[in-house]
Amino acid sequence: MNLQIPKSILKQFSRFLTFMALVCALAVGTTGVASAKEKVRVGLFTWPGYGFLHLAQAKNLAPDLEFDFTIIEDPIQLFSLLSSGQLDVVFSTVEFGPIATAEDMGFKLITFTNLSNGTDNIIVRPDIKSASDLKGQQIAILEGGLSQIMVAMWLEQHGVSVDDVQMVNLVAGDAAAAMTSGQIAAAELWDPFGAQVLADLPGARSVSNSREPFWTKTGLIGDAFFMSDTFTMKHRETAVKTTKAIFDGVEYWRANPKESAKIIGDAIGFSEADVASILVPTEDNGIYMYSLKQAARFCGVIPGEAPFGQPNGQAKANWETTNDWWIKFGFMTKKVKFEDGTDCALLKEAMQ
């Protein structure tokens, strides 16, 4: 099967694999250190929604596990480490699942952990009055990411084809700077970058926000965690304990939001105030974190509806939507099954 992944993604993947021998050597050099706890290697980038194992470790919510964190800002590099067996768990947005499955990269999406409930915006320059004004203009997205899908769906809903605009691949910080300086007409930005642009560029406005019912009911814009097949198959009990620790961290944060915001902020380099503004323990605004039971319902492994009117098993519909868009963008050539790329059964096992 000849899968067409963007050259930018393949280049990053190939470049990062050249470091694997060094990573392996470093791993071997540390195996002689005795530890009473079982080590779980966790990869993430700096985002509050990925901070709950930091919280679990700080509050000893998983007493027999030790979490070894690797923070890399490029998710493709994190997935490279997961694929090569150097990480057990990776936190990221959900959209890479179908591509990883098509390429048989040796890991699966375990569950959606949250949805964006107001933290993502499509922001336009002051002179852009309607979607049609964006024809021929540059829009900043993260290529191969949810921002690209969100922009494409919004344009389509307003009668504009993705072929009528120029999508520019920029990371959030660069996209925010390009918006503020007037170099691009629009961008999909998550907080705090979106909020900064709206504050710094007079007349800029949000034309679509992830708090809108369309986005919350589908749950399309959100985060997940992935685990290597080796970890889930050969160390199933530890994988279950890790899954439980993530959601135990969520429950601890829900009961102790101020203390948790400081712990997570210290771990990822965010201020306590920024963490508190993004992680909101209600359905009002921010990132909505699923409980273990809600995540299991969203994945369809136990009965009942998830929040925001999301139907049971909505995760499968999201997978199919993402897969369809990657085919439209030329990143994939055919559909892959949700069941082949996920292991939601871990959620049910973690509830027992």
N, C-alpha and C positions, 0 to 999 in steps of 0.2 A: 504493500500500500504506500503510495507516494503522498504523504501528508505535507501540505504547504504551510509551514509555520513562517511567520515574518522573518526576514533576514536579520533584523535587529535582535529578535529573540534567540535565533539560532547562534548568532555571533556571541551573544553574552553567555549562552549555555556552553558553547565550545571553549571559550576563553576561560571560563571558570573551572571546567573539568581539568585544565592543565595544572591546577593547584591540588588535585586530589592526592597525588603521591605524597606531597608534603603534609597534608592534613592527616593522611594515614600514619605517617611516621610519627607525627606529634601524638596521635591517639595511642600508638603502641608504647610511646615513651611514658605514658601516664597510667598504663594498666597495672603497674606494680604497686600503686597506692591502695592500701587497704581501706575499705569503707564498709560500714555496717549497713548502709542504705544502698538500694539499687539505683544506679544512675540512669536518668532519662535525658537524652540530648534533644534540646528544644531550640528551634530556629524561629525568629520573628524579626520584624522591623518595628521602628518606634511608633507605636500607636496604642492608645489606652485600651482599646478593645482586645488587645492581645496580652494584657498584663495580669491575667488571673492566676497563672501558675507562679508568677512572682509573688502574688499575694498568698497563694497556698503554701509556698515555701517559707515566707516570712512568718506566717501564723501556724506553721507545722500542721497543716490540714491533711497532709499525706505523710505520716511519720516514718514510713519505711521507704520513701522515695527521695532521691536527691535530683533536682533539676539543674542541668548544666546548660546555660543559655548562650546562644550565639545570635548576636544582633547584626544583621546585614540589611541595608536599606533597599537592596534590589531583590524582589521576590524570585526572579529567575535564578539567581545565584543560590537562594535558599532551596528552591526546588532541585537544583543540581546536586546539592549536598544530600538532600533527602533521597534522590534517585540513586546516588552512588553509595548509600549506606552509612553516610557520616552523620546523619541526623535521624532521629526517631519520629519527631513531631515537627510540623511547620504550621504556623499561623499565617494566614493570608486571606485575601478576598477569594470568592468562591469560583471564579470563572475559569481557572486553569484546569479544572477537573476533567472536562471532556478531552482536551488536548493531551493531558497526561495519560488518559485511558487509551486513546487512539495510538499513542506512541509506546504503550506498554512500559512506562517509566518506573514501575515497581513501587507505586504508592497509591493510596486511595483517599478520597474525600470521606471523612468520618461524619461530619455534621456541619450544618450552618449554626453558628453560635449567636449571631445577632443580626439585626437589620438596622440600616441607617434610617433614622426617624427625624430628619431635619439637618443632618450634618453634611449632606451633599447638595450642591447647587449647580445649575447651569447658569452662568453669569454672562451678561452681554454688556458691551460698551454703550455709552450714553446715546450714540447715534443709531443704534440698532433698535428699531421700533416694532419689528415683527420678524417671524422666522424667515420670511421670504427675503428680508434685507441681508440675510447671511449668505445668500447665493454668491459664489465666487470669493467668499471671505475665508480667512483662516480661523479654525477652531482648535484650541489646545485640548488634547486628550492624552491618556496613557495608553499607547498602542497595546492591544491584547488585553486590556483591562476593562473593568466594569464601566469606567467613565466613557469609553468608546461606545459601549452598548447603550448607556443611558442617553447620550447625545443622539445616537442614530435613531433610537426609538422616539425620542421627543421630536426630532426633525420629521420623521415619517408621520407622526400624529398630526403635524401641522403642514402636511403637503409638500415637504421639501425632501428631495432624495439626498442620500449621503454623497452621491456622485456630483451634486451641485455645490458642495463645499470642499474646502481643503482642510483635512484633518492633519494636525501637526502633533507629533509625538514629543511631549514635554512632561517631565516630572512636575509635581505640584508646585514646588517652590519656584521653578523657572517659569511655569505657566502663570503664576500669580504676578511675577515681575513683568512678564510680557504683556499681561492685561493692563497693569498699572501704567506702563510706559506707552500704551497704545499700539503695540506691535501686532496684536491679534484682536479679532472682533469678539471672541467669546471663548469660554473655557468651562469645563466641568471641574469643580474644585470642592474638596472636602475641607472641613474646619481643621485647624484655624486659618487655612489659606483663603478660603472663600470669604470668611468674615473680614479678613484683612483687606481684600480687594474692595469689598463693598464699603469699607470705612475709608480707604485711601483714594478711591477713584470716584469723584463726585458724579452723580448721575448714573453710575453703573447699577444694574438691577438683576435680581434673580428671576429667571423666566420659568424655572422648574426647580422644585425643592423635594427632597426625598421624603418629606413628611406628607406629601399629597397622597390621598387614598389609593391612587393607582399604584404607587410604589410600595406603600406599606402593605396593601392587601396581597400583592404578588410576592413581597419579601425578596425581590430580585437584587436589590443593592444591599449587600451585607458581607459578613465575614464568615470564615470557617476555619477548621483545622484539618490537617492531612496527617496520615501516619504511613510509614513504610510498611510494605507487605511483610517483610522480615519481622518487624516489631509486632504486628498484629497476629501473625501466624505462629511465630516461635516463642513470643513472650506475651501471650494473650492476657494472662492475669495482670501483668504490669500495664499493658495497654488499657485494660478496664479500669485499673486504679488511677491511671493518669487522666482518663476521661472523667472519672468521678471527681478528681482533684480540681479539674478546671471548673466544673459546675459548683463544687463546694466553695471555690473562690468567689464565684458569682454570688452565691448566697451570703457569704461573709460580707462582701461589698454592699449587698442590698441592706443588710442589717447595720453596717458600720461605714456609711459612704465617705465621711470626712477622713477617718483614719485610713481607709483603703485608698482614697485619692492621693494621699501623701506617699504611701508605700509604693503605689504604682508609678506615680510621678517621679519619685527618686530613682526607681529602677530603669525607667525609659528616658529620663531627661526632660520630662514635661513639668511645668509648674503644677502645684496642687490645684490652683484655680482653673487651669486649662483642662486638667483631667475631670474636675467636677462639672465643668460646662459641657463636656462631651459625654461622660458617663452619667446618665440621669436615671435614678431608680424608679421611674414612672413611665407612663406612655405619653408624657407631655411633649418632650423634645429631646434630641440627642441620639445616642446609640441606645437601642432597646436590646438588652441582653436577655436571651432566652434562658429559662430554667431548664434543668435536665428533662423534665417531663414535657415542657413545651417544645424543646428541640426534638424529642422522640416523636411527638405528634407531627411536627413539621416534616420529619423524615418518613412518617407513616408506619412506624414500628409498634406504636400503641394507639388505641382509639382516641378520638377527641380532636377538637379544633385547636389550632395554635392561635396566638393573639392577632388582633387587627382583622378578624374575619378570614384569616388564611385557612383554607381547607386542609384537612388531613392529607399528608403526603405531598404538600405543595413543592417540596424540594425537587421532586421528579419533574414537575412542570418547568421549574426554573432551569434545571439541567438541560432540558430539551430546548428552551428558548435560547440559552447561551450557545448550545451546539449549533442551532440554526443560524445565529448571527456569525459565528466563526466560519461557517460555510459561505455565507454571503460575503464576508470580508476576504475569503480566500485563504484563511488560516487552516481550514480543514476541508476534506473532500467528501466525507460521509458522516452519518450519524453513528454514535456509540450509545450503548445501553447504560442507563442510570445504574442498574444493578451490577454492571461490570466494573463500575468506577467508584463505588461507594461501599462503606461498611457501617451502615447505620445500626446494625445489630449490637455494636458496642454500647450504644446508649441504653438499650434494654438490659443488657448484662450489667451495666453500671448501676441500674436501679434495683437490682436484686440484693 
